Amino acid sequence: MIRRHVALDVSDPKRAMSIVSPCINICRMSPVSGYCEGCFRTIPEITEWSRASDARKTAILAEVAARRQAAGLLQDPSRRECVGGA
């Protein structure tokens, strides 16, 4: 049996990212919190995302969930906007 190594096609974003980014295209940094008003990530977390391991992405998503909860935002995934105080 011959095994062939298949390179990951990074030109296809769906195949390159195993964990979906929390970005919702509301990209404004809050001067008060230092978090993006759309995805609740910091600038370092945003820039790190494409290079991060799945474990690191999972850790970032846990931080995002904690930040959203602390801010009192609804957890309704059908709502694509911030509903807490900005």
N, C-alpha and C positions, 0 to 999 in steps of 0.2 A: 504494500500500500504506500503510495507516494503522498506525502502531506505537503501542501502548498501554503505558504504564508500569504495571507491576504491583507494588504494595507488598508487601514481605515480611510475612507474617502472623506476628508475633512472639507471638501468643497460642498458637500451636502450637509447643511446645518442640522437637519433632523437626525442624521447618523452621527454627527460629531458630538452632540450633546445628549448624554444619557439622562440627565436631570434637567428639566425645563427651567429656564430662568424665570424669576418672579416678576420681571419687567412687564409693566402694563402700558408702556408708552406715555406715561405722565412723568416726564423727567425734569423735575425741579428739586433742587436741594433746599431744604428748609434751613434758614439761617439760625433758627432757634434750636432745633434738634440735631442738625447735621446729617439728617437722613433724607434720602430721596422721598418726596411726597407721594410718589406712585408705588414704589416697591419696598420702601423702608430699609434700603441698604445704605451703607456708607460708601463714599467714593472708593476707598480701597477694596471693599467687597465687590463693587460693580466692576472695577478694572481687573480684579483677580478672577472673576467668574469663569471666563473662557479657558483659563489654565488650571483651575482648581480640580482636585480629585473629587470623586463622588462623595467621599466622607466629608470633605471640606464644604462642598455645596450643601450637604445635609445639615451641617453645623450652621451655615449661614442662614438656611431656611428656618432653622429652629430659633435663631436670634430674631429673624424677621417676624416670626409668629409671636414671640414674646413682646417685641416692640409694638406690634399692632394691638395686642391684648392690653398692654399697658396704656396705650393711647385711647383705648375704648372704641376701637373700630369694629364695625360689624364683620362677622366672618362669612357673610353671604357671598359665595363666589360669583353669583350672577351680577352683583353690583361691582362695577369697575371703577369706582372712585372713592376717595377718602370721605368718610362721613363723620369723623371726629373733629375736634377743634384743631385748626392748623396754626 
